[in-house]
Amino acid sequence: MRGYLGIDVGSVSTNLVMLTEDDEVAASVYRRTRGQPIVAVQDGLQELATQLPEDVEVAGAGTTGSARSLSGVIVGADIVKNEITAHAIAAKHVVPDVRTVLEIGGQDSKVILLRDGVVIDFAMNTVCAAGTGSFLDHQSARLGIPIEEFGGYALKSEAATQIAGRCSVFAESDMVHKQQIGHRLEDIIYGLCKALVRNYLNNLAKGSELAAPLVFQGGVAANAGMKRAFEEALGEAIVIPEHFNVMGAIGAALLAKASMAGGRRTSFKGFCVSDLVYDTSNFTCKGCANTCEIVKISIEGEVLARWGSRCGKWEVEERVSAAKA
């Protein structure tokens, strides 16, 4: 088997995908990052390998996500791209004429606008929890109901409870009050879904034309109540891809395939990188008033890469000895 590897490392989840030469998902892994991106990538590669033939040939590898540079160095990525590009490419792969991508993950959310297959605008929320999946996670813990069951409850609702969703703290207080005065559980849960959608549309997508076709991806797309809430708010059908939770990784794999056109040889280091021990450190550059924080990754005393400077002074593309670093 010959295929293309995509890795998406975020603050909450690390996702890996192997695409066949026909752009089909041959294997995928979705796991928690738990604040250890290197370990998550290494363990993810091991898990992915168990789903693939022993003679699998990785013809190209791409990384994306907040830890894309770090994971790119570890695996020997052929291309490193931002999340916006990766998610847009993956959405186009599923719905070629997609015009709006709604993406909500555990710690951030995005809206991407495309026209004629080209990204023309985007917005990201990485600050307020009320517009991300953690909002629902927190409320599910408060209600004592697994987040996986939220969608089923939300679909049973006939009259959603109005929840103040601008702030996760206020939302919890409002939710407790609504419980105390006798609102039905399914109505409260659907009200929470609608509050998240309302917050997303009013803040992240305010002033944007969210035109159909619309594709909803990210871990929160697993919640059927969120799909219902988006469709009611926008008055349009929402498409949820089969592999909605690993779309960033699929985009990275598709980008890797495109980058290998012309017979270029891959830089992928192999699944054996799972057995290596990496060392990461950081320091502050005092070369100018910017005082950039530089991240360095090494293995057995040799520097693999450094990044973080605005001017690129500390970035290296090949191994240098630690004495020269």
C-alpha positions as YAML, in Angstrom:
chain: A
units: angstrom
residues:
- id: 1
  name: MET
  ca: [0.00, 0.00, 0.00]
- id: 2
  name: ARG
  ca: [1.15, 3.52, -0.82]
- id: 3
  name: GLY
  ca: [-0.39, 6.56, 0.83]
- id: 4
  name: TYR
  ca: [-0.10, 10.04, 2.30]
- id: 5
  name: LEU
  ca: [0.09, 10.90, 5.98]
- id: 6
  name: GLY
  ca: [-1.64, 13.90, 7.57]
- id: 7
  name: ILE
  ca: [-1.16, 15.01, 11.18]
- id: 8
  name: ASP
  ca: [-3.18, 17.70, 12.98]
- id: 9
  name: VAL
  ca: [-1.92, 18.54, 16.48]
- id: 10
  name: GLY
  ca: [-4.13, 20.86, 18.50]
- id: 11
  name: SER
  ca: [-4.39, 21.82, 22.15]
- id: 12
  name: VAL
  ca: [-7.11, 19.24, 22.84]
- id: 13
  name: SER
  ca: [-6.74, 16.49, 20.23]
- id: 14
  name: THR
  ca: [-4.09, 15.03, 17.97]
- id: 15
  name: ASN
  ca: [-5.42, 13.49, 14.76]
- id: 16
  name: LEU
  ca: [-3.64, 11.33, 12.21]
- id: 17
  name: VAL
  ca: [-4.89, 10.09, 8.84]
- id: 18
  name: MET
  ca: [-3.48, 7.91, 6.10]
- id: 19
  name: LEU
  ca: [-4.98, 8.53, 2.68]
- id: 20
  name: THR
  ca: [-4.68, 6.11, -0.21]
- id: 21
  name: GLU
  ca: [-3.54, 7.29, -3.63]
- id: 22
  name: ASP
  ca: [-7.26, 7.53, -4.47]
- id: 23
  name: ASP
  ca: [-7.74, 10.00, -1.57]
- id: 24
  name: GLU
  ca: [-9.71, 7.52, 0.53]
- id: 25
  name: VAL
  ca: [-9.19, 7.30, 4.30]
- id: 26
  name: ALA
  ca: [-7.31, 4.03, 4.89]
- id: 27
  name: ALA
  ca: [-6.78, 4.60, 8.61]
- id: 28
  name: SER
  ca: [-7.35, 7.34, 11.17]
- id: 29
  name: VAL
  ca: [-6.53, 8.09, 14.79]
- id: 30
  name: TYR
  ca: [-8.21, 10.61, 17.12]
- id: 31
  name: ARG
  ca: [-6.61, 10.99, 20.54]
- id: 32
  name: ARG
  ca: [-6.16, 13.53, 23.32]
- id: 33
  name: THR
  ca: [-3.05, 15.72, 23.25]
- id: 34
  name: ARG
  ca: [-3.05, 16.18, 27.05]
- id: 35
  name: GLY
  ca: [-0.43, 18.92, 26.89]
- id: 36
  name: GLN
  ca: [2.18, 16.53, 25.42]
- id: 37
  name: PRO
  ca: [2.20, 16.99, 21.64]
- id: 38
  name: ILE
  ca: [5.37, 14.96, 21.06]
- id: 39
  name: VAL
  ca: [4.04, 11.96, 23.00]
- id: 40
  name: ALA
  ca: [0.65, 12.32, 21.30]
- id: 41
  name: VAL
  ca: [2.24, 12.22, 17.83]
- id: 42
  name: GLN
  ca: [4.49, 9.28, 18.69]
- id: 43
  name: ASP
  ca: [1.67, 7.26, 20.26]
- id: 44
  name: GLY
  ca: [-0.63, 8.24, 17.40]
- id: 45
  name: LEU
  ca: [1.86, 6.94, 14.83]
- id: 46
  name: GLN
  ca: [2.10, 3.64, 16.68]
- id: 47
  name: GLU
  ca: [-1.67, 3.30, 16.76]
- id: 48
  name: LEU
  ca: [-1.98, 4.25, 13.09]
- id: 49
  name: ALA
  ca: [0.63, 1.65, 12.13]
- id: 50
  name: THR
  ca: [-1.47, -1.13, 13.69]
- id: 51
  name: GLN
  ca: [-4.29, -0.27, 11.24]
- id: 52
  name: LEU
  ca: [-2.04, -0.45, 8.16]
- id: 53
  name: PRO
  ca: [-0.24, -3.21, 6.24]
- id: 54
  name: GLU
  ca: [3.35, -3.82, 7.32]
- id: 55
  name: ASP
  ca: [4.63, -2.92, 3.86]
- id: 56
  name: VAL
  ca: [2.86, 0.46, 3.74]
- id: 57
  name: GLU
  ca: [4.83, 3.15, 1.91]
- id: 58
  name: VAL
  ca: [4.36, 6.75, 3.03]
- id: 59
  name: ALA
  ca: [4.83, 8.80, -0.13]
- id: 60
  name: GLY
  ca: [4.36, 12.15, 1.61]
- id: 61
  name: ALA
  ca: [3.59, 13.65, 5.02]
- id: 62
  name: GLY
  ca: [2.02, 16.93, 6.08]
- id: 63
  name: THR
  ca: [1.33, 18.58, 9.43]
- id: 64
  name: THR
  ca: [-1.07, 21.26, 10.61]
- id: 65
  name: GLY
  ca: [-2.53, 22.58, 13.85]
- id: 66
  name: SER
  ca: [-1.11, 24.71, 16.64]
- id: 67
  name: ALA
  ca: [1.88, 22.36, 17.05]
- id: 68
  name: ARG
  ca: [2.45, 21.90, 13.33]
- id: 69
  name: SER
  ca: [6.09, 23.06, 13.36]
- id: 70
  name: LEU
  ca: [7.00, 20.80, 16.24]
- id: 71
  name: SER
  ca: [5.25, 17.75, 14.79]
- id: 72
  name: GLY
  ca: [6.68, 18.53, 11.36]
- id: 73
  name: VAL
  ca: [10.22, 18.30, 12.72]
- id: 74
  name: ILE
  ca: [9.49, 15.08, 14.58]
- id: 75
  name: VAL
  ca: [8.05, 13.14, 11.63]
- id: 76
  name: GLY
  ca: [9.98, 14.80, 8.80]
- id: 77
  name: ALA
  ca: [7.01, 16.50, 7.16]
- id: 78
  name: ASP
  ca: [7.17, 17.43, 3.50]
- id: 79
  name: ILE
  ca: [4.79, 20.34, 4.06]
- id: 80
  name: VAL
  ca: [3.66, 22.32, 7.12]
- id: 81
  name: LYS
  ca: [0.48, 24.38, 6.73]
- id: 82
  name: ASN
  ca: [-1.89, 26.38, 8.94]
- id: 83
  name: GLU
  ca: [-5.27, 25.04, 10.07]
- id: 84
  name: ILE
  ca: [-7.29, 27.37, 7.84]
- id: 85
  name: THR
  ca: [-5.71, 26.01, 4.67]
- id: 86
  name: ALA
  ca: [-5.94, 22.39, 5.84]
- id: 87
  name: HIS
  ca: [-9.61, 22.58, 6.86]
- id: 88
  name: ALA
  ca: [-10.56, 24.41, 3.66]
- id: 89
  name: ILE
  ca: [-8.81, 21.82, 1.46]
- id: 90
  name: ALA
  ca: [-10.48, 18.96, 3.33]
- id: 91
  name: ALA
  ca: [-13.93, 20.55, 3.06]
- id: 92
  name: LYS
  ca: [-13.46, 21.07, -0.69]
- id: 93
  name: HIS
  ca: [-12.50, 17.41, -1.00]
- id: 94
  name: VAL
  ca: [-15.88, 16.39, 0.49]
- id: 95
  name: VAL
  ca: [-18.04, 19.17, -0.99]
- id: 96
  name: PRO
  ca: [-16.24, 20.63, -4.06]
- id: 97
  name: ASP
  ca: [-18.47, 23.71, -4.23]
- id: 98
  name: VAL
  ca: [-18.39, 24.46, -0.48]
- id: 99
  name: ARG
  ca: [-18.72, 28.17, 0.34]
- id: 100
  name: THR
  ca: [-18.70, 28.15, 4.14]
- id: 101
  name: VAL
  ca: [-16.81, 25.96, 6.61]
- id: 102
  name: LEU
  ca: [-18.00, 25.93, 10.22]
- id: 103
  name: GLU
  ca: [-15.38, 24.34, 12.47]
- id: 104
  name: ILE
  ca: [-15.70, 23.97, 16.23]
- id: 105
  name: GLY
  ca: [-13.14, 22.11, 18.30]
- id: 106
  name: GLY
  ca: [-12.55, 21.70, 21.99]
- id: 107
  name: GLN
  ca: [-10.57, 24.90, 22.57]
- id: 108
  name: ASP
  ca: [-11.08, 27.00, 19.46]
- id: 109
  name: SER
  ca: [-13.48, 27.60, 16.60]
- id: 110
  name: LYS
  ca: [-13.20, 28.89, 13.05]
- id: 111
  name: VAL
  ca: [-15.32, 30.12, 10.19]
- id: 112
  name: ILE
  ca: [-13.85, 29.94, 6.68]
- id: 113
  name: LEU
  ca: [-15.42, 31.58, 3.63]
- id: 114
  name: LEU
  ca: [-14.65, 30.26, 0.16]
- id: 115
  name: ARG
  ca: [-15.75, 31.55, -3.22]
- id: 116
  name: ASP
  ca: [-14.96, 29.60, -6.40]
- id: 117
  name: GLY
  ca: [-12.77, 27.27, -4.35]
- id: 118
  name: VAL
  ca: [-10.59, 30.04, -2.91]
- id: 119
  name: VAL
  ca: [-10.49, 31.17, 0.73]
- id: 120
  name: ILE
  ca: [-11.51, 34.83, 0.78]
- id: 121
  name: ASP
  ca: [-11.89, 35.37, 4.53]
- id: 122
  name: PHE
  ca: [-11.73, 33.59, 7.87]
- id: 123
  name: ALA
  ca: [-12.01, 34.24, 11.58]
- id: 124
  name: MET
  ca: [-10.81, 32.31, 14.62]
- id: 125
  name: ASN
  ca: [-11.76, 32.24, 18.27]
- id: 126
  name: THR
  ca: [-8.98, 31.06, 20.57]
- id: 127
  name: VAL
  ca: [-9.86, 33.15, 23.62]
- id: 128
  name: CYS
  ca: [-13.48, 32.73, 24.77]
- id: 129
  name: ALA
  ca: [-14.59, 29.26, 25.87]
- id: 130
  name: ALA
  ca: [-18.25, 30.15, 25.26]
- id: 131
  name: GLY
  ca: [-17.68, 29.71, 21.51]
- id: 132
  name: THR
  ca: [-15.96, 26.32, 21.67]
- id: 133
  name: GLY
  ca: [-16.65, 22.71, 22.53]
- id: 134
  name: SER
  ca: [-15.35, 23.17, 26.08]
- id: 135
  name: PHE
  ca: [-18.53, 25.17, 26.75]
- id: 136
  name: LEU
  ca: [-20.68, 22.09, 26.23]
- id: 137
  name: ASP
  ca: [-18.14, 19.80, 27.96]
- id: 138
  name: HIS
  ca: [-18.30, 21.94, 31.08]
- id: 139
  name: GLN
  ca: [-22.10, 22.02, 31.13]
- id: 140
  name: SER
  ca: [-22.33, 18.27, 30.54]
- id: 141
  name: ALA
  ca: [-20.17, 17.70, 33.62]
- id: 142
  name: ARG
  ca: [-22.41, 20.06, 35.59]
- id: 143
  name: LEU
  ca: [-25.53, 18.17, 34.47]
- id: 144
  name: GLY
  ca: [-23.96, 14.76, 35.00]
- id: 145
  name: ILE
  ca: [-24.72, 13.66, 31.44]
- id: 146
  name: PRO
  ca: [-21.98, 12.37, 29.09]
- id: 147
  name: ILE
  ca: [-21.33, 14.81, 26.24]
- id: 148
  name: GLU
  ca: [-21.87, 11.91, 23.80]
- id: 149
  name: GLU
  ca: [-25.55, 11.84, 24.84]
- id: 150
  name: PHE
  ca: [-26.18, 15.57, 24.38]
- id: 151
  name: GLY
  ca: [-27.27, 15.22, 20.77]
- id: 152
  name: GLY
  ca: [-29.95, 12.64, 21.60]
- id: 153
  name: TYR
  ca: [-31.40, 14.83, 24.34]
- id: 154
  name: ALA
  ca: [-31.32, 17.94, 22.12]
- id: 155
  name: LEU
  ca: [-33.27, 16.23, 19.33]
- id: 156
  name: LYS
  ca: [-36.09, 15.42, 21.77]
- id: 157
  name: SER
  ca: [-36.57, 19.08, 22.68]
- id: 158
  name: GLU
  ca: [-39.79, 20.75, 21.55]
- id: 159
  name: ALA
  ca: [-39.08, 24.19, 23.03]
- id: 160
  name: ALA
  ca: [-35.47, 25.11, 23.72]
- id: 161
  name: THR
  ca: [-34.78, 26.90, 27.00]
- id: 162
  name: GLN
  ca: [-33.30, 30.36, 26.52]
- id: 163
  name: ILE
  ca: [-29.77, 30.26, 27.98]
- id: 164
  name: ALA
  ca: [-27.54, 33.33, 28.30]
- id: 165
  name: GLY
  ca: [-24.57, 32.05, 26.33]
- id: 166
  name: ARG
  ca: [-22.32, 35.09, 25.91]
- id: 167
  name: CYS
  ca: [-20.12, 33.91, 28.78]
- id: 168
  name: SER
  ca: [-19.65, 30.34, 30.01]
- id: 169
  name: VAL
  ca: [-19.81, 31.52, 33.63]
- id: 170
  name: PHE
  ca: [-23.14, 33.33, 33.13]
- id: 171
  name: ALA
  ca: [-24.46, 30.40, 31.09]
- id: 172
  name: GLU
  ca: [-23.88, 28.01, 33.98]
- id: 173
  name: SER
  ca: [-25.67, 30.32, 36.44]
- id: 174
  name: ASP
  ca: [-28.58, 30.70, 34.03]
- id: 175
  name: MET
  ca: [-28.71, 26.95, 33.42]
- id: 176
  name: VAL
  ca: [-28.87, 26.22, 37.16]
- id: 177
  name: HIS
  ca: [-31.67, 28.76, 37.56]
- id: 178
  name: LYS
  ca: [-33.65, 27.18, 34.71]
- id: 179
  name: GLN
  ca: [-33.24, 23.75, 36.33]
- id: 180
  name: GLN
  ca: [-34.52, 25.09, 39.63]
- id: 181
  name: ILE
  ca: [-37.69, 26.52, 38.12]
- id: 182
  name: GLY
  ca: [-38.54, 23.25, 36.38]
- id: 183
  name: HIS
  ca: [-37.38, 23.38, 32.75]
- id: 184
  name: ARG
  ca: [-37.12, 19.98, 31.07]
- id: 185
  name: LEU
  ca: [-33.61, 18.54, 30.74]
- id: 186
  name: GLU
  ca: [-33.80, 18.09, 26.96]
- id: 187
  name: ASP
  ca: [-34.95, 21.71, 26.55]
- id: 188
  name: ILE
  ca: [-32.04, 22.95, 28.67]
- id: 189
  name: ILE
  ca: [-29.54, 20.89, 26.67]
- id: 190
  name: TYR
  ca: [-30.90, 22.10, 23.34]
- id: 191
  name: GLY
  ca: [-30.86, 25.62, 24.77]
- id: 192
  name: LEU
  ca: [-27.15, 25.19, 25.47]
- id: 193
  name: CYS
  ca: [-26.58, 24.08, 21.87]
- id: 194
  name: LYS
  ca: [-28.47, 27.12, 20.59]
- id: 195
  name: ALA
  ca: [-26.52, 29.38, 22.94]
- id: 196
  name: LEU
  ca: [-23.22, 28.08, 21.53]
- id: 197
  name: VAL
  ca: [-24.45, 28.58, 17.96]
- id: 198
  name: ARG
  ca: [-25.71, 32.07, 18.80]
- id: 199
  name: ASN
  ca: [-22.39, 33.02, 20.36]
- id: 200
  name: TYR
  ca: [-20.52, 31.61, 17.34]
- id: 201
  name: LEU
  ca: [-22.62, 33.53, 14.83]
- id: 202
  name: ASN
  ca: [-22.74, 36.81, 16.77]
- id: 203
  name: ASN
  ca: [-19.03, 36.98, 17.51]
- id: 204
  name: LEU
  ca: [-17.02, 34.86, 15.10]
- id: 205
  name: ALA
  ca: [-19.21, 35.17, 12.01]
- id: 206
  name: LYS
  ca: [-20.70, 38.63, 12.60]
- id: 207
  name: GLY
  ca: [-21.02, 40.55, 9.35]
- id: 208
  name: SER
  ca: [-20.05, 37.55, 7.20]
- id: 209
  name: GLU
  ca: [-22.22, 36.01, 4.50]
- id: 210
  name: LEU
  ca: [-22.50, 32.35, 5.45]
- id: 211
  name: ALA
  ca: [-23.60, 31.04, 2.07]
- id: 212
  name: ALA
  ca: [-24.52, 27.45, 1.21]
- id: 213
  name: PRO
  ca: [-23.20, 24.84, 0.77]
- id: 214
  name: LEU
  ca: [-22.14, 24.82, 4.43]
- id: 215
  name: VAL
  ca: [-19.83, 22.16, 5.88]
- id: 216
  name: PHE
  ca: [-19.69, 21.60, 9.65]
- id: 217
  name: GLN
  ca: [-16.56, 19.88, 10.96]
- id: 218
  name: GLY
  ca: [-14.55, 19.47, 14.15]
- id: 219
  name: GLY
  ca: [-15.29, 17.31, 17.19]
- id: 220
  name: VAL
  ca: [-18.45, 19.25, 18.10]
- id: 221
  name: ALA
  ca: [-20.06, 18.17, 14.80]
- id: 222
  name: ALA
  ca: [-20.70, 14.82, 16.50]
- id: 223
  name: ASN
  ca: [-23.48, 16.56, 18.45]
- id: 224
  name: ALA
  ca: [-26.72, 16.25, 16.46]
- id: 225
  name: GLY
  ca: [-28.18, 19.08, 18.53]
- id: 226
  name: MET
  ca: [-25.55, 21.46, 17.17]
- id: 227
  name: LYS
  ca: [-26.43, 20.54, 13.59]
- id: 228
  name: ARG
  ca: [-30.11, 21.18, 14.34]
- id: 229
  name: ALA
  ca: [-29.30, 24.52, 16.00]
- id: 230
  name: PHE
  ca: [-27.15, 25.69, 13.07]
- id: 231
  name: GLU
  ca: [-29.80, 24.71, 10.53]
- id: 232
  name: GLU
  ca: [-32.51, 26.57, 12.45]
- id: 233
  name: ALA
  ca: [-30.34, 29.66, 12.84]
- id: 234
  name: LEU
  ca: [-29.13, 29.79, 9.22]
- id: 235
  name: GLY
  ca: [-32.14, 28.35, 7.42]
- id: 236
  name: GLU
  ca: [-29.87, 26.11, 5.37]
- id: 237
  name: ALA
  ca: [-28.97, 22.42, 5.33]
- id: 238
  name: ILE
  ca: [-25.64, 21.60, 6.99]
- id: 239
  name: VAL
  ca: [-23.29, 18.94, 5.60]
- id: 240
  name: ILE
  ca: [-21.29, 16.92, 8.14]
- id: 241
  name: PRO
  ca: [-18.47, 14.89, 6.55]
- id: 242
  name: GLU
  ca: [-18.02, 11.23, 7.42]
- id: 243
  name: HIS
  ca: [-14.64, 11.95, 9.02]
- id: 244
  name: PHE
  ca: [-15.66, 15.28, 10.56]
- id: 245
  name: ASN
  ca: [-13.36, 14.95, 13.58]
- id: 246
  name: VAL
  ca: [-10.11, 14.47, 11.60]
- id: 247
  name: MET
  ca: [-10.67, 16.91, 8.73]
- id: 248
  name: GLY
  ca: [-7.56, 18.93, 9.57]
- id: 249
  name: ALA
  ca: [-5.43, 15.80, 9.22]
- id: 250
  name: ILE
  ca: [-7.16, 14.90, 5.95]
- id: 251
  name: GLY
  ca: [-6.36, 18.37, 4.64]
- id: 252
  name: ALA
  ca: [-2.71, 17.98, 5.67]
- id: 253
  name: ALA
  ca: [-2.53, 14.63, 3.84]
- id: 254
  name: LEU
  ca: [-4.07, 16.12, 0.69]
- id: 255
  name: LEU
  ca: [-1.58, 19.02, 0.84]
- id: 256
  name: ALA
  ca: [1.26, 16.52, 1.27]
- id: 257
  name: LYS
  ca: [0.12, 14.63, -1.83]
- id: 258
  name: ALA
  ca: [0.00, 17.84, -3.87]
- id: 259
  name: SER
  ca: [3.48, 18.84, -2.66]
- id: 260
  name: MET
  ca: [4.97, 15.55, -3.86]
- id: 261
  name: ALA
  ca: [3.92, 16.05, -7.47]
- id: 262
  name: GLY
  ca: [6.74, 15.65, -9.95]
- id: 263
  name: GLY
  ca: [8.40, 12.68, -8.30]
- id: 264
  name: ARG
  ca: [9.75, 14.51, -5.24]
- id: 265
  name: ARG
  ca: [11.11, 12.16, -2.59]
- id: 266
  name: THR
  ca: [9.51, 12.28, 0.84]
- id: 267
  name: SER
  ca: [11.34, 13.43, 3.97]
- id: 268
  name: PHE
  ca: [9.17, 11.27, 6.24]
- id: 269
  name: LYS
  ca: [11.37, 9.59, 8.85]
- id: 270
  name: GLY
  ca: [9.23, 6.51, 9.26]
- id: 271
  name: PHE
  ca: [7.03, 5.11, 12.00]
- id: 272
  name: CYS
  ca: [10.18, 4.37, 14.00]
- id: 273
  name: VAL
  ca: [10.21, 7.98, 15.25]
- id: 274
  name: SER
  ca: [7.83, 6.72, 17.92]
- id: 275
  name: ASP
  ca: [10.83, 5.13, 19.65]
- id: 276
  name: LEU
  ca: [13.07, 8.21, 19.70]
- id: 277
  name: VAL
  ca: [13.53, 10.54, 22.67]
- id: 278
  name: TYR
  ca: [13.25, 14.25, 21.84]
- id: 279
  name: ASP
  ca: [14.23, 17.18, 24.00]
- id: 280
  name: THR
  ca: [12.51, 20.56, 23.78]
- id: 281
  name: SER
  ca: [13.64, 23.79, 25.40]
- id: 282
  name: ASN
  ca: [13.15, 27.50, 24.96]
- id: 283
  name: PHE
  ca: [15.03, 30.72, 25.49]
- id: 284
  name: THR
  ca: [14.53, 34.43, 24.93]
- id: 285
  name: CYS
  ca: [16.52, 36.06, 22.15]
- id: 286
  name: LYS
  ca: [18.03, 39.38, 23.26]
- id: 287
  name: GLY
  ca: [19.30, 40.39, 19.84]
- id: 288
  name: CYS
  ca: [16.75, 43.23, 19.53]
- id: 289
  name: ALA
  ca: [13.81, 44.86, 21.27]
- id: 290
  name: ASN
  ca: [11.40, 42.12, 20.08]
- id: 291
  name: THR
  ca: [12.79, 39.66, 22.68]
- id: 292
  name: CYS
  ca: [11.30, 36.69, 20.81]
- id: 293
  name: GLU
  ca: [10.81, 33.39, 22.62]
- id: 294
  name: ILE
  ca: [12.71, 30.73, 20.68]
- id: 295
  name: VAL
  ca: [11.76, 27.05, 20.81]
- id: 296
  name: LYS
  ca: [14.47, 24.46, 20.23]
- id: 297
  name: ILE
  ca: [14.06, 20.74, 19.64]
- id: 298
  name: SER
  ca: [17.01, 18.35, 19.85]
- id: 299
  name: ILE
  ca: [17.76, 14.66, 19.79]
- id: 300
  name: GLU
  ca: [20.87, 13.12, 21.34]
- id: 301
  name: GLY
  ca: [22.52, 16.54, 21.65]
- id: 302
  name: GLU
  ca: [21.89, 17.56, 18.06]
- id: 303
  name: VAL
  ca: [19.61, 20.47, 17.23]
- id: 304
  name: LEU
  ca: [16.88, 19.52, 14.77]
- id: 305
  name: ALA
  ca: [15.17, 22.89, 14.51]
- id: 306
  name: ARG
  ca: [14.53, 26.23, 16.15]
- id: 307
  name: TRP
  ca: [11.67, 28.61, 15.52]
- id: 308
  name: GLY
  ca: [9.81, 31.55, 17.00]
- id: 309
  name: SER
  ca: [11.88, 34.53, 15.90]
- id: 310
  name: ARG
  ca: [10.28, 37.25, 13.81]
- id: 311
  name: CYS
  ca: [13.41, 37.70, 11.73]
- id: 312
  name: GLY
  ca: [14.19, 34.02, 11.27]
- id: 313
  name: LYS
  ca: [17.64, 34.37, 12.84]
- id: 314
  name: TRP
  ca: [17.43, 31.17, 14.87]
- id: 315
  name: GLU
  ca: [15.66, 28.95, 12.41]
- id: 316
  name: VAL
  ca: [17.66, 26.09, 10.93]
- id: 317
  name: GLU
  ca: [16.74, 23.60, 8.23]
- id: 318
  name: GLU
  ca: [19.29, 20.90, 8.94]
- id: 319
  name: ARG
  ca: [21.01, 19.35, 11.90]
- id: 320
  name: VAL
  ca: [23.85, 21.25, 13.51]
- id: 321
  name: SER
  ca: [25.86, 20.17, 16.49]
- id: 322
  name: ALA
  ca: [24.80, 21.39, 19.88]
- id: 323
  name: ALA
  ca: [28.19, 23.10, 20.25]
- id: 324
  name: LYS
  ca: [27.45, 25.27, 17.24]
- id: 325
  name: ALA
  ca: [23.86, 26.01, 18.29]
...
